[in-house]
Each structure stands twice: as structure tokens, then as C-alpha cells.
Amino acid sequence: MNNRDERKVLDRRFLTAFAVSVFLHVLLIAVSLYLQYLTGFDRLQLKTIDVSLVTLPGPGSPSDADMTEGLPSVPEPVKEPQTPRQPPVPIEPAKPEAVKKVPEKTSEKPKQPKKSPVEDKLKKLEQQVRQKQPSDFERTLARLQQKVQEGPPSDLYKRSGPGSFGLGDGEYGAPVSPYEKYLAEIVMIIRQNWSFIPQLIGEKGDIKAYVALTIQPGGAVSDITFDKKSVSEYFNDTAFKAIEKSSPLPPIPEEAGDSARRIGLVFTPQGIE
């Protein structure tokens, strides 16, 4: 290495050292300024206090009496007599009004007496009878038809003997035939099987139902028809059921023949004709 290179190295080191020193000085100055700026806020501010001087009376100073001489005297204020205060009247608290209690309505329904099954059946039967009862127009029409058609509708209802069946001698003491005895016997059986409630008929007057039926030789009943119904459907139903319940009837006696017989029965509230 020659002298020129060494000189360059020395110059570089000098410049570097100089730059570092300048930077440090600048930094030191900035820090000192910043610290002064911060400490400026902590300085105490001086407060001014106003003081007034008072002269005390001494041996050579004038007294208060001397100073007030020559000034007009101010009269003292007259004190008014104070009236004694009355104690406050205690206010009685208002009594609460008595609230009338309204009896609460109970939602319980009155217990109804239990109905017996017989009463239920009777009521159902009454309802059925009322439903089957004809209207006023139908009743009036039936009465008119009954007046027009007076008498039995056919020869099946004509009797050679008394008006109603019964055992014994015929009209005018004539002997009763075996067939008439048989008719009286089957009428007795049907009457025993016939039941109705008069209060449920709901009709007044002449109520008659003309029923025709066929009796087979062995006693079986068939072909039950109404030649003329009464105005009460309830009465008609009881007559029809009585005939059905009586089947089979006793067989027709041999003296009356071996063929089926068609007979007619008249049902009235008083009995069977």
C-alpha cells in the first residue's frame, strides 16, 4: 500500500468520525429542547392575593364614639310581639271505604236427578209416537174418509153371531159351529199378545183398524194387510205386532176344512171384534 491509499483511508475515517460527532451534537440539542418543553408545563403559576390594611385604635387615634358625633341617631326598630304558634292540627287519615264483596257465581250446574231406564224408554217411545202422529190435515182427511166409508170394508168383517167373538151359543140361542169356536180361540190368543198404552194414542173418538190375515191349515199366519187403518200409527203398529207375535196359531180344525182361511179382525181400544 502506498502513501496515497493510506491518505484516502485516513480521510474517510475522519469524515466518518466528523459526521457521527455532528449527528450526536444535533441529537443532544434536540433532546435538551424537548426536555425544556416538557418541564415548562410543571412550573408553578404564582397566585396574587389582595390584602387590605386595617388601622387599629391606638392612643392617638380617634374612637368610634368620636367618629359618630354629629351624625343623626338612627331609631332602633320596634319589635312586634310575637303571637304564639298554635300546634298543627293532626289530620286523621281517611278511612278506606268498605268494599262490598260480590258473591262469585259458581259454574257448577245443578245436579239433575238420575232417570230410571224405564222413564228413558217411555220418553223415547213417546217421541216415536209423536213423530208417527199424522198432521191435522191428515187427521181431518182420515175422519172424512171414515164418514164416507161407513161399515166394514169387505165381507170378511161380517159376523153371523154377536158383534164380538166369544164362546157360547150363537145369535138367538143357535149353537156355535166348530169354525166359530176356532175364531174365538185365535182372537183370545191375539188379544193376550196385544198391549198398548191408551195415553199414547193421542186421538179421541172412534178408532178402528181393519186387519186381514191368512191362516194356513197348520196355523201359520201370512199376508197381513190393513184394509182400513186408524188415524193413530201407534195403534196400527201395536195391532200388527200382536198378530205377528201370535203366529203360529192353532191349526184349523178338520171340521172346518183343510184349506187356508182368510179372516178379518177389527181392532178397537176396547178390544178385538
Backbone as JSON, one array per atom type, in Angstrom:
{
  "sequence": "MNNRDERKVLDRRFLTAFAVSVFLHVLLIAVSLYLQYLTGFDRLQLKTIDVSLVTLPGPGSPSDADMTEGLPSVPEPVKEPQTPRQPPVPIEPAKPEAVKKVPEKTSEKPKQPKKSPVEDKLKKLEQQVRQKQPSDFERTLARLQQKVQEGPPSDLYKRSGPGSFGLGDGEYGAPVSPYEKYLAEIVMIIRQNWSFIPQLIGEKGDIKAYVALTIQPGGAVSDITFDKKSVSEYFNDTAFKAIEKSSPLPPIPEEAGDSARRIGLVFTPQGIE",
  "N": [[0.88, -1.18, 0.0], [0.62, 2.21, -0.85], [1.43, 5.61, -0.06], [-0.59, 7.28, -0.92], [-2.92, 5.8, -0.85], [-3.17, 5.25, 1.83], [-3.67, 7.75, 2.78], [-6.18, 8.29, 1.74], [-7.69, 6.46, 3.15], [-7.43, 7.44, 5.71], [-8.67, 9.9, 5.37], [-11.29, 9.13, 4.92], [-11.96, 7.9, 7.38], [-11.84, 10.12, 9.02], [-13.85, 11.75, 8.03], [-16.01, 10.13, 8.56], [-15.96, 10.01, 11.38], [-16.35, 12.69, 11.91], [-18.9, 13.11, 10.92], [-20.42, 11.47, 12.6], [-20.0, 12.7, 15.05], [-21.18, 15.2, 14.58], [-23.84, 14.41, 14.23], [-24.42, 13.35, 16.77], [-24.21, 15.68, 18.33], [-26.27, 17.21, 17.3], [-28.43, 15.56, 18.01], [-28.26, 15.63, 20.79], [-28.83, 18.32, 21.3], [-31.48, 18.43, 20.41], [-32.73, 16.72, 22.23], [-32.34, 18.1, 24.63], [-33.85, 20.41, 24.15], [-36.38, 19.32, 23.96], [-36.71, 18.33, 26.54], [-36.79, 20.71, 27.99], [-39.1, 21.76, 27.0], [-40.96, 19.97, 28.03], [-40.65, 20.34, 30.81], [-41.63, 22.86, 31.11], [-44.37, 22.86, 31.5], [-44.66, 22.01, 34.08], [-44.06, 24.06, 35.73], [-44.81, 26.15, 38.47], [-47.58, 28.29, 38.81], [-47.82, 31.58, 39.84], [-49.93, 32.96, 42.34], [-51.93, 35.79, 42.9], [-52.66, 37.67, 45.8], [-54.98, 39.7, 47.39], [-54.66, 42.16, 49.84], [-56.0, 43.98, 52.5], [-55.38, 46.77, 54.48], [-55.95, 47.41, 57.92], [-56.57, 49.83, 60.28], [-55.88, 49.92, 63.61], [-57.34, 51.01, 66.68], [-55.54, 53.3, 68.58], [-53.5, 54.97, 71.08], [-53.39, 57.54, 70.07], [-55.37, 57.65, 68.11], [-58.61, 58.43, 66.82], [-61.65, 57.56, 68.6], [-64.54, 55.27, 68.15], [-66.8, 56.51, 69.13], [-66.21, 59.19, 68.93], [-66.08, 59.48, 66.25], [-68.67, 59.09, 65.45], [-69.98, 61.28, 66.34], [-72.09, 64.09, 65.83], [-73.52, 62.92, 63.76], [-76.82, 61.96, 62.67], [-78.99, 60.27, 64.93], [-80.02, 56.92, 64.62], [-83.18, 55.53, 64.96], [-83.97, 52.72, 66.97], [-85.32, 49.64, 65.77], [-88.71, 48.81, 66.42], [-89.74, 46.01, 68.11], [-92.14, 43.71, 67.19], [-94.79, 42.17, 69.03], [-94.61, 38.74, 69.31], [-96.89, 36.35, 68.27], [-98.03, 33.42, 69.85], [-97.34, 30.39, 68.33], [-99.7, 28.13, 67.12], [-100.04, 24.67, 67.69], [-99.87, 22.38, 64.96], [-102.88, 21.04, 63.67], [-103.54, 17.67, 63.92], [-104.02, 15.64, 61.09], [-106.48, 13.41, 60.45], [-106.2, 10.2, 59.08], [-107.92, 9.24, 56.13], [-110.61, 7.0, 56.29], [-110.65, 3.85, 54.78], [-113.09, 2.97, 52.39], [-115.51, 0.49, 52.87], [-115.37, -2.34, 50.94], [-117.79, -3.9, 49.11], [-118.29, -7.27, 48.94], [-118.84, -9.2, 46.18], [-120.72, -12.0, 45.69], [-119.21, -14.75, 44.22], [-120.1, -16.26, 41.2], [-120.92, -19.52, 40.94], [-119.86, -22.01, 38.76], [-120.93, -24.44, 38.74], [-123.3, -26.71, 37.67], [-126.7, -27.34, 38.47], [-127.33, -30.44, 39.89], [-128.96, -32.91, 38.16], [-131.64, -35.1, 38.76], [-131.12, -38.57, 38.5], [-132.42, -40.48, 35.86], [-134.57, -43.22, 35.63], [-134.13, -46.28, 33.77], [-136.6, -47.14, 32.78], [-138.14, -44.83, 32.56], [-136.66, -43.48, 30.63], [-137.05, -45.15, 28.42], [-139.81, -44.9, 28.11], [-139.99, -42.2, 27.43], [-138.57, -42.16, 25.01], [-140.28, -43.77, 23.56], [-142.56, -42.18, 23.53], [-141.61, -40.03, 22.01], [-141.19, -41.33, 19.55], [-143.83, -42.0, 18.99], [-145.0, -39.48, 18.76], [-143.66, -38.56, 16.5], [-144.7, -40.27, 14.64], [-147.29, -39.53, 14.62], [-150.0, -38.29, 12.71], [-150.44, -35.25, 10.78], [-152.58, -32.33, 11.34], [-154.08, -31.93, 9.04], [-153.98, -34.47, 7.83], [-155.35, -35.95, 9.75], [-157.89, -34.8, 9.68], [-158.61, -35.43, 7.05], [-158.64, -38.21, 7.25], [-160.76, -38.58, 9.0], [-162.87, -37.66, 7.41], [-162.83, -39.53, 5.35], [-163.47, -41.75, 6.84], [-166.09, -41.23, 7.55], [-167.3, -41.29, 5.06], [-166.8, -43.89, 4.24], [-168.52, -45.81, 5.71], [-169.16, -48.59, 7.81], [-168.02, -52.06, 7.45], [-165.1, -52.72, 5.41], [-165.19, -55.0, 3.75], [-166.66, -58.3, 3.17], [-165.31, -59.9, 4.93], [-165.4, -59.01, 7.51], [-167.9, -59.3, 8.48], [-170.12, -60.69, 10.83], [-171.69, -63.67, 11.75], [-172.71, -64.22, 14.19], [-172.74, -62.71, 17.44], [-171.51, -59.27, 17.86], [-168.87, -59.26, 18.79], [-166.21, -61.65, 19.26], [-166.71, -64.66, 21.03], [-167.09, -67.37, 23.38], [-169.77, -69.72, 23.48], [-173.34, -69.91, 22.91], [-174.73, -69.08, 19.69], [-176.35, -66.4, 17.88], [-179.66, -65.71, 18.96], [-179.75, -68.02, 20.49], [-178.72, -70.07, 18.92], [-176.66, -72.92, 18.17], [-173.05, -72.84, 18.35], [-170.76, -73.11, 15.69], [-167.98, -75.38, 14.92], [-165.98, -73.88, 13.55], [-166.53, -71.23, 14.26], [-166.0, -71.39, 16.98], [-163.25, -71.85, 16.79], [-162.4, -69.43, 15.67], [-162.99, -67.71, 17.8], [-161.16, -68.69, 19.64], [-158.6, -68.09, 18.49], [-158.76, -65.35, 18.41], [-158.74, -64.78, 21.13], [-156.12, -65.54, 21.75], [-154.59, -63.71, 20.24], [-155.41, -61.35, 21.47], [-154.28, -61.62, 24.0], [-151.61, -61.32, 23.38], [-151.48, -58.71, 22.68], [-150.74, -55.38, 23.41], [-150.94, -52.04, 24.51], [-150.52, -48.52, 25.16], [-152.97, -46.48, 26.28], [-152.78, -43.69, 26.66], [-150.91, -42.89, 24.83], [-152.05, -42.95, 22.37], [-153.23, -40.61, 21.51], [-155.47, -39.7, 20.17], [-158.95, -38.97, 19.94], [-162.25, -40.31, 19.97], [-163.89, -42.53, 17.6], [-161.86, -45.08, 17.05], [-160.64, -47.36, 14.88], [-159.15, -50.24, 13.45], [-158.94, -52.11, 10.6], [-157.93, -55.25, 9.96], [-156.69, -57.72, 7.83], [-155.93, -61.19, 7.5], [-154.24, -64.24, 6.63], [-154.74, -67.62, 7.46], [-152.96, -70.51, 7.59], [-153.51, -74.07, 7.1], [-151.98, -75.43, 9.02], [-151.72, -73.5, 10.98], [-149.98, -71.36, 10.66], [-149.46, -67.86, 10.12], [-149.99, -65.52, 7.52], [-149.59, -62.96, 4.99], [-150.5, -60.38, 6.09], [-152.51, -57.62, 6.1], [-153.7, -54.21, 6.01], [-156.93, -53.35, 5.65], [-158.23, -51.08, 6.34], [-156.91, -48.45, 7.96], [-156.42, -47.01, 11.26], [-156.47, -43.6, 12.57], [-154.28, -43.34, 14.14], [-150.97, -44.08, 14.06], [-149.42, -45.37, 15.9], [-151.29, -47.02, 17.23], [-151.99, -48.7, 15.09], [-149.52, -50.02, 14.64], [-149.21, -51.52, 17.0], [-151.31, -53.37, 16.76], [-150.56, -54.8, 14.46], [-148.13, -55.96, 15.33], [-149.07, -57.58, 17.37], [-150.42, -59.6, 15.99], [-148.32, -60.75, 14.55], [-146.76, -61.69, 16.66], [-148.4, -63.7, 17.64], [-148.28, -65.75, 15.86], [-147.08, -69.08, 15.2], [-150.61, -69.91, 14.96], [-153.11, -72.04, 16.54], [-153.77, -75.08, 14.68], [-156.15, -75.25, 11.95], [-159.34, -76.63, 12.61], [-160.42, -79.96, 11.58], [-163.09, -80.19, 10.96], [-163.68, -77.75, 9.89], [-162.5, -77.74, 7.47], [-159.71, -78.33, 5.19], [-158.26, -76.31, 4.0], [-156.57, -73.09, 3.53], [-157.6, -70.17, 5.36], [-159.01, -66.97, 5.02], [-159.35, -64.28, 7.1], [-160.9, -61.48, 8.81], [-160.14, -58.96, 11.2], [-161.21, -56.6, 13.59], [-159.73, -54.05, 15.21], [-160.06, -52.25, 18.13], [-159.81, -49.7, 20.71], [-161.21, -50.81, 22.84], [-161.15, -53.55, 22.45], [-161.01, -56.57, 20.43], [-162.89, -57.12, 17.57]],
  "CA": [[0.0, 0.0, 0.0], [1.41, 3.44, -0.95], [1.01, 6.72, 0.82], [-1.86, 7.87, -1.39], [-4.04, 4.98, -0.36], [-3.3, 5.45, 3.27], [-4.27, 9.05, 2.99], [-7.6, 8.18, 1.46], [-8.3, 5.74, 4.27], [-7.48, 8.37, 6.85], [-9.72, 10.91, 5.11], [-12.61, 8.5, 5.12], [-12.2, 7.74, 8.8], [-12.06, 11.45, 9.6], [-15.2, 12.2, 7.65], [-17.0, 9.32, 9.29], [-15.97, 10.46, 12.77], [-16.94, 14.02, 11.96], [-20.36, 13.01, 10.71], [-21.01, 10.89, 13.8], [-19.98, 13.71, 16.11], [-22.22, 16.2, 14.27], [-25.14, 13.8, 14.48], [-24.6, 13.26, 18.21], [-24.45, 17.02, 18.85], [-27.64, 17.6, 16.92], [-29.34, 14.77, 18.81], [-28.19, 16.14, 22.16], [-29.54, 19.6, 21.34], [-32.92, 18.15, 20.27], [-33.22, 16.13, 23.48], [-32.39, 19.16, 25.65], [-35.01, 21.26, 23.85], [-37.61, 18.58, 24.26], [-36.85, 18.29, 27.99], [-37.2, 22.03, 28.44], [-40.51, 21.91, 26.62], [-41.77, 19.21, 28.97], [-40.59, 20.92, 32.16], [-42.33, 24.14, 31.14], [-45.73, 22.65, 32.0], [-44.64, 21.73, 35.51], [-43.74, 25.26, 36.52], [-45.89, 26.63, 39.31], [-48.04, 29.62, 38.48], [-47.93, 32.42, 41.03], [-51.24, 33.49, 42.57], [-51.94, 37.12, 43.53], [-53.55, 37.78, 46.97], [-55.28, 41.08, 47.75], [-54.61, 42.37, 51.29], [-56.44, 45.32, 52.89], [-54.8, 47.17, 55.76], [-56.91, 47.9, 58.9], [-55.92, 50.64, 61.32], [-56.38, 49.6, 64.94], [-57.36, 52.2, 67.53], [-54.39, 53.43, 69.48], [-53.6, 56.11, 71.97], [-53.54, 58.8, 69.36], [-56.38, 57.53, 67.05], [-59.95, 58.75, 67.3], [-62.5, 56.39, 68.9], [-65.77, 55.15, 67.36], [-67.78, 57.47, 69.62], [-65.87, 60.49, 68.38], [-66.35, 59.48, 64.82], [-70.11, 59.11, 65.22], [-70.55, 62.54, 66.8], [-72.58, 64.94, 64.76], [-74.36, 62.16, 62.82], [-78.15, 61.73, 63.22], [-79.17, 58.94, 65.54], [-80.99, 56.05, 63.93], [-84.0, 54.85, 65.97], [-83.94, 51.26, 66.95], [-86.59, 49.07, 65.3], [-89.61, 48.29, 67.46], [-90.04, 44.59, 67.93], [-93.55, 43.36, 67.33], [-94.99, 40.98, 69.89], [-94.81, 37.5, 68.55], [-98.02, 35.51, 68.7], [-97.59, 32.01, 69.98], [-97.75, 29.49, 67.23], [-100.54, 27.01, 67.52], [-99.54, 23.4, 67.12], [-100.67, 21.94, 63.8], [-103.94, 20.06, 63.96], [-103.23, 16.39, 63.22], [-105.01, 15.23, 60.08], [-106.8, 11.99, 60.56], [-106.2, 9.54, 57.76], [-109.26, 8.85, 55.65], [-110.9, 5.57, 56.44], [-110.99, 3.22, 53.47], [-114.47, 2.51, 52.26], [-115.67, -0.97, 52.86], [-115.7, -2.87, 49.61], [-118.77, -4.98, 49.17], [-117.88, -8.48, 48.23], [-119.89, -9.77, 45.33], [-120.56, -13.47, 45.69], [-118.82, -15.31, 42.93], [-121.04, -17.22, 40.62], [-120.36, -20.86, 40.77], [-120.15, -22.57, 37.43], [-121.47, -25.79, 38.86], [-124.68, -26.86, 37.24], [-127.48, -28.15, 39.43], [-127.36, -31.86, 39.55], [-130.28, -33.4, 37.78], [-131.87, -36.46, 39.26], [-130.93, -39.64, 37.51], [-133.66, -41.06, 35.37], [-134.55, -44.67, 35.54], [-134.2, -46.75, 32.38], [-137.99, -47.25, 32.33], [-138.57, -43.5, 32.13], [-136.0, -43.19, 29.35], [-137.72, -45.91, 27.36], [-141.12, -44.3, 27.88], [-139.81, -40.93, 26.7], [-138.23, -42.49, 23.63], [-141.49, -44.27, 22.91], [-143.42, -41.02, 23.29], [-141.06, -39.29, 20.86], [-141.5, -42.08, 18.34], [-145.27, -41.89, 18.72], [-145.26, -38.12, 18.27], [-143.18, -38.46, 15.12], [-145.58, -41.04, 13.76], [-148.63, -38.97, 14.61], [-150.27, -37.53, 11.48], [-150.72, -33.83, 10.93], [-154.01, -32.0, 11.46], [-154.72, -32.14, 7.74], [-154.15, -35.91, 7.62], [-156.39, -36.42, 10.65], [-159.19, -34.35, 9.14], [-158.89, -36.23, 5.85], [-158.98, -39.58, 7.66], [-162.12, -38.57, 9.55], [-163.82, -37.54, 6.3], [-162.88, -40.83, 4.67], [-164.16, -42.7, 7.71], [-167.53, -40.96, 7.46], [-167.78, -41.73, 3.75], [-166.75, -45.35, 4.17], [-169.12, -46.37, 6.9], [-169.34, -50.04, 7.73], [-166.8, -52.82, 7.17], [-164.66, -52.58, 4.02], [-165.46, -56.22, 2.96], [-167.46, -59.3, 3.87], [-164.51, -60.64, 5.92], [-165.63, -58.48, 8.84], [-169.28, -59.55, 8.87], [-170.24, -61.8, 11.79], [-173.0, -64.33, 11.76], [-173.17, -64.22, 15.57], [-172.63, -61.41, 18.09], [-170.53, -58.36, 17.27], [-167.5, -59.63, 19.2], [-166.03, -63.09, 19.39], [-166.82, -65.2, 22.38], [-167.57, -68.74, 23.43], [-171.17, -69.85, 23.88], [-174.29, -70.09, 21.82], [-174.8, -68.02, 18.71], [-177.45, -65.46, 17.97], [-180.97, -66.33, 19.2], [-179.57, -69.33, 21.11], [-178.28, -71.09, 17.97], [-175.37, -73.49, 18.56], [-171.86, -72.28, 17.69], [-170.06, -74.1, 14.85], [-166.56, -75.56, 15.29], [-165.16, -72.81, 12.98], [-166.7, -70.03, 15.08], [-165.22, -71.62, 18.2], [-161.84, -71.69, 16.45], [-162.14, -67.99, 15.54], [-162.97, -67.13, 19.14], [-159.92, -69.1, 20.31], [-157.44, -67.37, 17.98], [-158.92, -63.94, 18.83], [-158.3, -64.73, 22.52], [-154.65, -65.61, 21.76], [-154.06, -62.43, 19.74], [-155.69, -60.32, 22.47], [-153.3, -61.78, 25.08], [-150.32, -60.83, 22.9], [-151.63, -57.31, 22.23], [-150.63, -54.42, 24.51], [-150.7, -50.67, 24.09], [-150.76, -47.5, 26.19], [-154.04, -45.61, 25.76], [-152.39, -42.28, 26.66], [-150.04, -42.61, 23.68], [-152.81, -42.95, 21.12], [-153.29, -39.2, 21.11], [-156.66, -39.42, 19.38], [-160.23, -39.19, 20.59], [-163.31, -40.7, 19.05], [-163.98, -43.92, 17.17], [-160.6, -45.53, 16.44], [-160.76, -48.75, 14.46], [-158.21, -50.71, 12.44], [-159.43, -53.33, 9.96], [-156.75, -56.02, 9.56], [-156.99, -59.03, 7.23], [-154.8, -62.11, 7.56], [-154.5, -65.59, 6.11], [-154.3, -68.68, 8.38], [-152.71, -71.77, 6.9], [-154.09, -75.21, 7.84], [-151.16, -75.76, 10.19], [-151.77, -72.41, 11.96], [-149.07, -70.26, 10.32], [-150.14, -66.65, 9.67], [-149.31, -64.88, 6.41], [-150.32, -61.95, 4.23], [-151.2, -59.46, 7.0], [-152.72, -56.33, 5.43], [-154.69, -53.3, 6.59], [-157.98, -52.88, 4.74], [-158.57, -49.72, 6.74], [-156.12, -48.1, 9.13], [-156.92, -45.96, 12.14], [-155.71, -42.35, 12.42], [-153.1, -43.41, 15.01], [-149.99, -45.06, 13.59], [-149.01, -46.17, 17.06], [-152.31, -48.06, 17.42], [-151.86, -49.66, 13.98], [-148.32, -50.84, 14.84], [-149.45, -52.49, 18.07], [-152.18, -54.43, 16.23], [-149.77, -55.62, 13.54], [-147.16, -56.74, 16.11], [-149.79, -58.6, 18.13], [-150.69, -60.74, 15.09], [-147.04, -61.42, 14.28], [-146.34, -62.39, 17.86], [-149.27, -64.85, 17.88], [-148.02, -66.8, 14.86], [-148.22, -69.77, 14.56], [-151.83, -70.14, 15.71], [-153.5, -73.46, 16.49], [-154.2, -75.49, 13.33], [-157.59, -75.18, 11.66], [-159.96, -77.94, 12.86], [-160.77, -80.74, 10.38], [-164.49, -79.96, 10.62], [-163.79, -76.51, 9.12], [-161.86, -77.94, 6.17], [-158.25, -78.44, 5.19], [-157.68, -75.25, 3.17], [-156.26, -71.84, 4.24], [-158.75, -69.3, 5.55], [-158.74, -65.53, 5.09], [-160.29, -63.7, 8.05], [-160.71, -60.07, 9.1], [-160.28, -58.6, 12.6], [-161.38, -55.17, 13.82], [-159.05, -53.66, 16.46], [-160.52, -51.01, 18.77], [-159.23, -49.59, 22.07], [-161.96, -51.63, 23.78], [-160.9, -54.95, 22.23], [-160.98, -57.07, 19.05], [-164.19, -57.56, 17.09]],
  "C": [[0.93, 1.24, 0.0], [0.84, 4.51, -0.06], [-0.33, 7.31, 0.39], [-3.05, 7.06, -0.87], [-4.23, 5.16, 1.13], [-3.98, 6.78, 3.58], [-5.78, 9.01, 2.74], [-8.32, 7.49, 2.61], [-8.45, 6.65, 5.47], [-8.56, 9.42, 6.64], [-11.13, 10.33, 5.34], [-12.94, 8.34, 6.6], [-12.5, 9.07, 9.47], [-13.47, 11.93, 9.27], [-16.28, 11.42, 8.41], [-17.1, 9.77, 10.74], [-16.62, 11.82, 12.9], [-18.46, 13.96, 11.81], [-21.06, 12.45, 11.95], [-21.06, 11.92, 14.91], [-21.04, 14.79, 15.86], [-23.61, 15.65, 14.59], [-25.45, 13.73, 15.97], [-24.88, 14.63, 18.82], [-25.89, 17.47, 18.53], [-28.67, 16.86, 17.78], [-29.39, 15.28, 20.25], [-28.95, 17.45, 22.29], [-31.06, 19.36, 21.27], [-33.51, 17.59, 21.56], [-33.33, 17.19, 24.56], [-33.57, 20.09, 25.42], [-36.32, 20.56, 24.22], [-37.86, 18.51, 25.76], [-37.28, 19.63, 28.55], [-38.69, 22.27, 28.13], [-41.43, 21.17, 27.6], [-41.77, 19.84, 30.35], [-41.3, 22.24, 32.25], [-43.74, 24.01, 31.67], [-45.77, 22.46, 33.5], [-44.31, 22.96, 36.35], [-44.98, 25.73, 37.27], [-46.25, 28.04, 38.9], [-48.27, 30.39, 39.78], [-49.32, 33.0, 41.1], [-51.12, 34.81, 43.31], [-52.99, 37.15, 44.62], [-53.71, 39.24, 47.31], [-55.35, 41.18, 49.26], [-55.02, 43.8, 51.56], [-55.92, 45.61, 54.29], [-55.87, 47.78, 56.63], [-56.15, 48.65, 59.97], [-56.58, 50.36, 62.64], [-56.4, 50.87, 65.79], [-56.19, 52.21, 68.52], [-54.55, 54.64, 70.37], [-53.81, 57.42, 71.24], [-54.62, 58.78, 68.33], [-57.73, 57.85, 67.61], [-60.76, 57.48, 67.53], [-63.74, 56.39, 68.04], [-66.8, 56.15, 67.8], [-67.52, 58.84, 69.05], [-66.21, 60.58, 66.92], [-67.83, 59.59, 64.53], [-70.75, 60.38, 65.7], [-70.96, 63.38, 65.63], [-73.46, 64.25, 63.76], [-75.72, 61.94, 63.44], [-78.28, 60.31, 63.75], [-80.26, 58.17, 64.81], [-81.83, 55.34, 64.99], [-83.93, 53.33, 65.82], [-85.29, 50.72, 66.5], [-87.38, 48.48, 66.45], [-89.93, 46.84, 67.14], [-91.51, 44.33, 68.16], [-93.71, 42.13, 68.2], [-95.31, 39.75, 69.04], [-95.97, 36.71, 69.14], [-97.57, 34.06, 68.8], [-98.17, 31.14, 68.85], [-98.56, 28.33, 67.78], [-100.0, 25.72, 66.9], [-100.43, 22.95, 65.97], [-101.67, 20.86, 64.2], [-103.62, 18.76, 63.2], [-104.38, 15.99, 62.28], [-105.23, 13.73, 60.19], [-106.81, 11.35, 59.18], [-107.6, 9.08, 57.39], [-109.44, 7.35, 55.76], [-111.25, 4.97, 55.09], [-112.41, 2.71, 53.48], [-114.54, 1.0, 52.18], [-116.12, -1.44, 51.49], [-116.66, -4.05, 49.78], [-118.31, -6.15, 48.33], [-119.06, -9.03, 47.46], [-119.71, -11.28, 45.32], [-120.25, -13.98, 44.3], [-119.83, -16.35, 42.48], [-120.36, -18.56, 40.41], [-120.8, -21.42, 39.44], [-120.73, -23.98, 37.51], [-122.94, -25.8, 38.48], [-125.44, -27.69, 38.26], [-127.58, -29.6, 38.95], [-128.8, -32.29, 39.26], [-130.46, -34.82, 38.3], [-131.73, -37.49, 38.13], [-132.27, -40.25, 37.14], [-133.5, -42.57, 35.29], [-134.63, -45.1, 34.09], [-135.63, -46.89, 31.87], [-138.5, -45.91, 31.84], [-137.94, -43.12, 30.8], [-136.7, -43.91, 28.2], [-139.09, -45.32, 27.05], [-141.0, -43.0, 27.1], [-139.46, -41.18, 25.25], [-139.46, -42.97, 22.87], [-142.45, -43.13, 22.61], [-142.94, -40.2, 22.09], [-141.35, -40.01, 19.56], [-142.97, -41.97, 17.97], [-145.6, -40.51, 18.18], [-144.81, -37.94, 16.83], [-144.1, -39.18, 14.16], [-146.99, -40.48, 13.71], [-148.85, -38.15, 13.35], [-150.52, -36.06, 11.8], [-152.21, -33.58, 11.04], [-154.75, -32.23, 10.14], [-154.98, -33.63, 7.5], [-155.25, -36.46, 8.53], [-157.78, -36.04, 10.13], [-159.58, -35.16, 7.92], [-159.3, -37.65, 6.22], [-160.39, -39.62, 8.25], [-163.17, -38.48, 8.45], [-163.95, -38.87, 5.56], [-163.64, -41.85, 5.51], [-165.67, -42.49, 7.66], [-168.1, -41.44, 6.13], [-167.86, -43.25, 3.68], [-167.29, -45.92, 5.48], [-169.33, -47.88, 6.71], [-168.04, -50.72, 7.39], [-166.41, -52.71, 5.7], [-164.95, -53.81, 3.16], [-166.29, -57.18, 3.81], [-166.67, -60.08, 4.91], [-164.85, -60.22, 7.34], [-167.09, -58.63, 9.28], [-169.35, -60.78, 9.75], [-171.65, -62.36, 11.72], [-173.61, -64.32, 13.15], [-173.1, -62.82, 16.15], [-171.55, -60.57, 17.45], [-169.11, -58.7, 17.62], [-167.43, -61.12, 19.39], [-166.18, -63.49, 20.85], [-167.37, -66.61, 22.33], [-169.02, -68.76, 23.9], [-172.07, -70.04, 22.67], [-174.3, -68.88, 20.92], [-176.01, -67.15, 18.93], [-178.76, -66.23, 18.08], [-180.83, -67.75, 19.74], [-179.15, -70.42, 20.18], [-176.93, -71.63, 18.4], [-174.23, -72.89, 17.73], [-171.16, -73.39, 16.94], [-168.61, -74.24, 15.31], [-165.68, -74.43, 14.74], [-165.3, -71.52, 13.8], [-165.98, -70.18, 16.42], [-163.72, -71.41, 17.95], [-161.49, -70.19, 16.32], [-162.1, -67.31, 16.9], [-161.69, -67.47, 19.88], [-158.72, -68.3, 19.82], [-157.52, -65.87, 18.33], [-158.44, -63.78, 20.28], [-156.77, -64.75, 22.61], [-154.05, -64.28, 21.32], [-154.27, -61.32, 20.77], [-154.69, -60.41, 23.63], [-151.91, -61.23, 24.68], [-150.35, -59.35, 22.47], [-151.57, -56.4, 23.46], [-150.33, -53.04, 23.92], [-151.01, -49.75, 25.26], [-151.81, -46.54, 25.67], [-153.63, -44.14, 25.71], [-151.54, -41.9, 25.46], [-150.79, -42.62, 22.35], [-152.95, -41.54, 20.59], [-154.49, -38.83, 20.29], [-157.91, -39.71, 20.21], [-161.29, -39.57, 19.54], [-163.25, -42.17, 18.71], [-162.72, -44.31, 16.42], [-160.74, -47.01, 16.15], [-159.72, -49.03, 13.39], [-158.71, -52.04, 11.93], [-158.23, -54.06, 9.37], [-157.2, -57.36, 9.02], [-155.74, -59.89, 7.27], [-155.23, -63.48, 7.06], [-153.92, -66.6, 7.09], [-154.16, -69.96, 7.56], [-153.3, -72.94, 7.71], [-153.29, -75.56, 9.09], [-151.15, -74.66, 11.24], [-150.85, -71.25, 11.65], [-149.86, -69.09, 9.75], [-149.31, -66.0, 8.57], [-150.21, -63.8, 5.82], [-151.18, -61.07, 5.14], [-151.3, -58.1, 6.31], [-153.78, -55.53, 6.18], [-155.69, -52.92, 5.49], [-158.39, -51.44, 5.06], [-157.81, -49.42, 8.04], [-156.84, -47.06, 9.99], [-156.05, -44.7, 11.94], [-154.45, -42.35, 13.27], [-152.15, -44.49, 14.5], [-149.5, -45.93, 14.73], [-149.99, -47.31, 17.31], [-152.22, -49.12, 16.34], [-150.65, -50.58, 14.18], [-148.54, -51.89, 15.93], [-150.33, -53.64, 17.6], [-151.39, -55.36, 15.32], [-148.79, -56.51, 14.31], [-147.85, -57.82, 16.93], [-150.08, -59.82, 17.27], [-149.4, -61.49, 14.79], [-146.58, -62.24, 15.47], [-147.16, -63.66, 18.1], [-149.05, -65.99, 16.9], [-146.93, -67.73, 15.36], [-149.38, -69.95, 15.52], [-152.15, -71.64, 15.74], [-153.98, -73.84, 15.09], [-155.73, -75.42, 13.18], [-158.21, -76.56, 11.9], [-160.39, -78.63, 11.56], [-162.22, -80.47, 9.97], [-164.66, -78.71, 9.76], [-163.14, -76.63, 7.75], [-160.36, -77.94, 6.29], [-157.57, -77.38, 4.32], [-157.44, -74.0, 4.03], [-157.49, -70.95, 4.29], [-158.27, -67.85, 5.67], [-159.79, -64.91, 6.0], [-159.95, -62.22, 8.24], [-160.98, -59.76, 10.55], [-160.36, -57.07, 12.7], [-160.78, -54.85, 15.2], [-159.61, -52.3, 16.91], [-159.86, -50.89, 20.13], [-159.95, -50.44, 23.1], [-161.71, -53.12, 23.59], [-160.85, -55.27, 20.76], [-162.36, -57.55, 18.69], [-164.03, -58.52, 15.94]]
}
